[in-house]
Amino acid sequence: MLGLSKLLILVIPFQRIAHRLGRSVGMAAWVPVLDTHEELRGSTIGALVQMAARATPWSSNCYTQALTARILLGLYGIPCSIFFGVARNSRTGEFEAHAWVTAGRIRVTGGNGFKHYVLVGAFVSADQAPSKNIMQGTR
């Protein structure tokens, strides 16, 4: 799945991938509320994606891992959010991008991106609506 995600990223422009990530909520940090079983499944998916990423012969960066996690969470019907952020590297002064996925309170991939990156975009599972079953701004 990481290989497929990497291929999608290399071949398809982000604008064409974006509508498949879920509903854009702009720069709002919407996080779906999950039950314990869904959080456990999300945590397991995250651990498996991260373990597999360390074993790939190519670079499976945060975006590749986030896309893979989003696909797997979607296959299991687990509501999630995918976030994109930027930060300035203190040594080089260059901007760095980061992607991370959360499912409820679980950081599926990308760690605590909210702590180090300024949020520039977010997508919530398509079946989730910010007006119901969603809490805002959790870390």
Residue frames relative to the residue before (quaternion, step in Angstrom):
aa qw qx qy qz dx dy dz
M 1.0000 0.0000 0.0000 0.0000 0.00 0.00 0.00
L 0.6167 0.5357 -0.3463 0.4613 3.61 1.06 -0.69
G 0.6364 0.5285 -0.3186 0.4627 3.58 1.04 -0.76
L 0.6470 0.5035 -0.3102 0.4814 3.57 0.99 -0.84
S 0.6471 0.5174 -0.3130 0.4643 3.58 0.96 -0.85
K 0.6446 0.5171 -0.3143 0.4673 3.58 0.96 -0.88
L 0.6498 0.5142 -0.3090 0.4668 3.57 0.97 -0.86
L 0.6361 0.5266 -0.3244 0.4614 3.59 0.94 -0.85
I 0.6632 0.5119 -0.2992 0.4567 3.57 0.92 -0.92
L 0.6959 0.4811 -0.2746 0.4570 3.58 0.96 -0.85
V 0.7638 0.4060 -0.1906 0.4642 3.58 1.00 -0.81
I 0.7815 0.3164 -0.1531 0.5155 3.59 0.95 -0.85
P 0.4668 -0.6786 0.4855 0.2929 3.61 -0.85 0.93
F 0.6471 -0.5537 0.3639 0.3770 3.56 -1.13 0.71
Q 0.6180 0.5716 -0.3519 0.4093 3.61 0.94 -0.82
R 0.6900 0.4562 -0.2836 0.4851 3.60 1.06 -0.67
I 0.6427 0.4962 -0.3178 0.4896 3.59 1.19 -0.49
A 0.5884 0.6510 -0.3538 0.3239 3.57 1.01 -0.91
H 0.6923 0.4842 -0.3087 0.4370 3.61 0.80 -0.87
R 0.6364 0.5128 -0.3230 0.4772 3.60 1.25 -0.29
L 0.5747 0.6142 -0.3707 0.3939 3.59 1.23 -0.32
G 0.6611 -0.4375 0.3196 0.5190 3.56 1.19 -0.49
R 0.6927 -0.4394 0.3569 0.4469 3.53 -1.27 -0.40
S 0.4115 -0.7100 0.5142 0.2494 3.57 -0.77 1.03
V 0.0945 -0.7807 0.6162 0.0438 3.56 -0.94 0.94
G 0.5634 -0.6344 0.3732 0.3754 3.55 1.21 0.57
M 0.7489 -0.3471 0.2822 0.4889 3.53 -0.80 -1.04
A 0.4120 0.6879 -0.4840 0.3504 3.57 1.16 0.61
A 0.3443 -0.7481 0.5332 0.1936 3.56 -0.93 0.88
W 0.0579 0.8140 -0.5695 0.0983 3.56 0.44 1.25
V 0.0300 -0.7944 0.6064 -0.0180 3.56 -0.85 1.00
P 0.4014 -0.7285 0.4979 0.2454 3.63 -0.60 1.08
V 0.4038 -0.6805 0.5595 0.2465 3.55 -1.13 0.73
L 0.0911 -0.8156 0.5713 0.0110 3.58 -0.79 1.05
D 0.4680 -0.6204 0.5286 0.3416 3.53 -1.28 0.29
T 0.7307 -0.4511 0.2906 0.4221 3.58 -1.28 0.25
H 0.6430 0.5267 -0.3227 0.4528 3.60 0.97 -0.83
E 0.6715 0.4907 -0.2995 0.4675 3.59 0.92 -0.88
E 0.6416 0.5150 -0.3272 0.4649 3.59 1.02 -0.76
L 0.6337 0.5227 -0.3247 0.4688 3.58 1.02 -0.80
R 0.6503 0.4993 -0.3111 0.4807 3.60 0.94 -0.85
G 0.6472 0.5206 -0.3123 0.4610 3.61 0.97 -0.83
S 0.6461 0.5152 -0.3059 0.4728 3.56 1.01 -0.83
T 0.6456 0.5175 -0.3065 0.4705 3.58 1.01 -0.83
I 0.6430 0.5109 -0.3183 0.4736 3.57 0.94 -0.87
G 0.6478 0.5289 -0.3155 0.4483 3.58 0.93 -0.86
A 0.6652 0.4999 -0.3010 0.4659 3.57 0.91 -0.92
L 0.6679 0.5020 -0.3025 0.4586 3.58 0.97 -0.83
V 0.6427 0.5125 -0.3244 0.4680 3.60 0.96 -0.82
Q 0.6803 0.4876 -0.2956 0.4606 3.59 0.88 -0.90
M 0.6440 0.5119 -0.3213 0.4691 3.59 1.01 -0.78
A 0.6667 0.4911 -0.2983 0.4747 3.58 0.93 -0.89
A 0.6244 0.5590 -0.3386 0.4277 3.62 1.01 -0.77
R 0.6452 0.5165 -0.3189 0.4639 3.59 1.06 -0.69
A 0.7148 0.4623 -0.2441 0.4645 3.60 1.17 -0.55
T 0.5398 0.6302 -0.4223 0.3648 3.63 1.17 -0.19
P 0.4778 -0.6811 0.4722 0.2913 3.60 -1.05 0.70
W 0.6745 0.4015 -0.2873 0.5489 3.60 1.30 -0.05
S 0.6100 -0.5360 0.4241 0.4010 3.56 -1.28 0.15
S 0.0854 -0.7719 0.6295 0.0249 3.55 -0.65 1.14
N 0.0919 -0.8510 0.5167 0.0176 3.53 0.31 1.31
C 0.7813 -0.3651 0.2359 0.4479 3.54 -1.32 -0.04
Y 0.6542 0.5116 -0.3224 0.4542 3.60 0.97 -0.79
T 0.6374 0.5168 -0.3205 0.4732 3.58 0.96 -0.83
Q 0.6748 0.4839 -0.2904 0.4757 3.58 0.92 -0.91
A 0.6523 0.5181 -0.3188 0.4522 3.59 0.96 -0.85
L 0.6581 0.5017 -0.3106 0.4677 3.58 0.93 -0.86
T 0.6474 0.5128 -0.3111 0.4702 3.58 0.97 -0.84
A 0.6621 0.4991 -0.3052 0.4683 3.58 0.90 -0.90
R 0.6393 0.5285 -0.3231 0.4557 3.59 0.99 -0.84
I 0.6472 0.5111 -0.3168 0.4685 3.59 0.97 -0.84
L 0.6918 0.4795 -0.2834 0.4595 3.59 0.84 -0.98
L 0.6397 0.5083 -0.3318 0.4715 3.60 0.95 -0.80
G 0.6422 0.5247 -0.3160 0.4609 3.58 1.04 -0.77
L 0.6375 0.5309 -0.3251 0.4540 3.58 1.02 -0.79
Y 0.7223 0.4051 -0.2315 0.5104 3.58 1.11 -0.70
G 0.4758 -0.7055 0.4165 0.3201 3.59 1.29 0.07
I 0.4367 0.6879 -0.4654 0.3455 3.57 1.13 0.60
P 0.4055 -0.7162 0.5097 0.2508 3.61 -0.63 1.09
C 0.0747 0.8034 -0.5841 0.0884 3.56 -0.97 0.85
S 0.2730 -0.7158 0.6111 0.1990 3.51 -1.38 0.10
I 0.1525 -0.7481 0.6372 0.1053 3.55 -1.14 0.72
F 0.1416 -0.8147 0.5621 0.0156 3.53 -0.82 1.09
F 0.1524 -0.7540 0.6328 0.0883 3.54 -1.24 0.63
G 0.0467 0.8138 -0.5758 0.0632 3.55 -0.89 0.96
V 0.2368 -0.7465 0.6017 0.1568 3.54 -1.34 0.21
A 0.0115 -0.7624 0.6468 0.0136 3.54 -1.31 0.49
R 0.4227 -0.6759 0.5364 0.2771 3.54 -1.20 0.49
N 0.4257 -0.6882 0.5320 0.2494 3.57 -0.87 1.02
S 0.4231 -0.7429 0.4617 0.2365 3.58 -0.65 1.11
R 0.6695 0.4933 -0.3051 0.4641 3.62 1.13 -0.54
T 0.8031 0.3019 -0.1399 0.4943 3.58 0.79 -1.01
G 0.4062 -0.7188 0.4685 0.3145 3.58 1.17 -0.48
E 0.5449 0.6184 -0.3976 0.4032 3.60 1.27 -0.04
F 0.5032 -0.6326 0.4947 0.3190 3.52 -1.25 0.50
E 0.1400 -0.7576 0.6331 0.0752 3.52 -1.16 0.76
A 0.2748 -0.7542 0.5767 0.1520 3.55 -1.03 0.82
H 0.0562 -0.7876 0.6133 0.0188 3.55 -1.20 0.54
A 0.1270 -0.7627 0.6296 0.0757 3.56 -1.19 0.64
W 0.0599 0.7954 -0.6011 0.0485 3.56 -1.01 0.77
V 0.2704 -0.7588 0.5808 0.1172 3.53 -1.26 0.60
T 0.0698 -0.7666 0.6364 0.0485 3.53 -1.10 0.80
A 0.0926 -0.7373 0.6650 0.0746 3.52 -1.27 0.54
G 0.7843 -0.0920 0.0062 0.6135 3.56 -0.14 1.27
R 0.7990 -0.2325 0.2007 0.5170 3.57 -0.83 -1.00
I 0.5644 0.6324 -0.3615 0.3883 3.58 1.31 -0.17
R 0.2810 -0.7016 0.6293 0.1811 3.55 -1.04 0.87
V 0.2415 -0.8172 0.5085 0.1237 3.56 -0.09 1.29
T 0.7751 -0.1069 0.0824 0.6172 3.59 0.83 -0.98
G 0.7633 0.4256 -0.2746 0.4009 3.55 -1.26 0.37
G 0.4423 -0.7186 0.4498 0.2926 3.59 1.24 0.07
N 0.7133 -0.4022 0.3356 0.4657 3.53 -1.21 -0.60
G 0.1304 -0.8400 0.5252 0.0393 3.56 0.37 1.26
F 0.5887 0.5953 -0.3684 0.4041 3.57 1.11 -0.64
K 0.6428 0.5596 -0.3197 0.4141 3.57 1.09 -0.67
H 0.8149 0.2911 -0.1159 0.4876 3.59 0.96 -0.83
Y 0.7630 0.3435 -0.1705 0.5203 3.60 1.20 -0.39
V 0.4080 -0.6622 0.5709 0.2628 3.53 -1.22 0.63
L 0.4340 -0.7204 0.4870 0.2355 3.54 -0.73 1.10
V 0.0808 -0.8082 0.5828 0.0239 3.58 -0.86 1.00
G 0.8073 -0.0448 0.0171 0.5882 3.59 1.24 -0.18
A 0.0238 -0.7948 0.6064 -0.0103 3.54 -1.15 0.67
F 0.1289 -0.7630 0.6306 0.0589 3.51 -1.22 0.68
V 0.1813 -0.7682 0.6083 0.0828 3.56 -1.01 0.89
S 0.6582 -0.4939 0.3811 0.4214 3.58 -1.10 0.68
A 0.5851 -0.6507 0.3644 0.3185 3.55 -0.83 1.03
D 0.6977 0.4779 -0.2846 0.4515 3.61 1.02 -0.69
Q 0.6056 0.5402 -0.3564 0.4631 3.59 1.27 -0.05
A 0.1240 -0.7770 0.6130 0.0716 3.57 -1.02 0.77
P 0.5465 -0.6497 0.4115 0.3315 3.60 -0.82 0.88
S 0.6625 0.5234 -0.3252 0.4260 3.61 1.08 -0.49
K 0.8023 0.1756 -0.1289 0.5557 3.61 1.19 -0.24
N 0.8629 0.1015 -0.1094 0.4828 3.55 -1.12 0.83
I 0.6164 0.4973 -0.3611 0.4923 3.58 1.10 0.67
M 0.1385 -0.7586 0.6255 0.1185 3.54 -1.07 0.70
Q 0.3704 -0.7576 0.5039 0.1871 3.54 -1.06 0.73
G 0.8763 0.2130 -0.1295 0.4123 3.50 -1.25 0.68
T 0.3844 0.7080 -0.5199 0.2841 3.64 0.98 0.56
R 0.2175 -0.7748 0.5813 0.1201 3.53 -1.15 0.58
